[in-house]
Amino acid sequence: MDGKVFFRDHPDAKAKPQVILFSVKGGNLKLDDVRALDSVVKAPGDAPASPLANAAIGVLLSIEEPTAKR
């Protein structure tokens, strides 16, 4: 993951913060890029390899220009 933002979606200041995970790609996106982000976002919060797992939102950004509409 390339970045993270913590936010609270509850007015109670003691509520557990939620996480937005960002993945930034320069181009040549593949389905595996989406699957990788999805697996990190959906992973259980206690997964040892992924302390930011079980994120509320996952964002995939691409620098590549979109393809022309057909």
N, C-alpha and C positions, 0 to 999 in steps of 0.2 A: 504494500500500500504506500501511496505517495504522500498522503496527508490525512489529517483527522480534525474534526471539530466536535467539541462537546457542547451540548445544549440541554436545557431542562424544559420538558414539556408539561410541567406541573407547577402551579404557583407556590407550592411548598418548597422552601429553600433547602430542605433536608432531603428532598427526593433524589434518587439516584440519577446522575447525569446520563443522557443518551449520547450515542456516538454516530457521527456521519463519517464514513470512510471514503476517501478519494483515490482513484486510480487514474493516472494521466499517461496517455500513450501518444507517441509521435505520429503514428499512422499505421497502415497495414494491420488494421484490427482483425482479429480472428475470433471465432466463437469461443476458443479457449480463454481469451482475455475476459470475456463476460462470465464464463463459468468460474474462473479463478476468483473474481470479485464476489460472485454469488456464494461460493463456498466459504469465503471468509466472513461475509455478512451473516450467513445462516449458521455458522459454526457455534456450538455451545459456548457460553461465556467462560466455562472452566477449562476449555481446551488449552493445554500447556503451550502449544506452538502459536497460539493466537490470542493474546491478551485483550485485543479489541474486538473479539468475536461477538456475535449476536448484536450487531450494530442495528440501529433503527433505520438507517438509510445508507445505500451504497451509490456512489456517483462515478461514472466512467466518462472521462473527458478525452476527446481525440483532437489533435491539432490538424489532422488531415482534412482537406476540403471534402465536402459531401459529393457523392456521385450525382450525375445529372438525372433528373426525373425521366421516366420512360413513359 
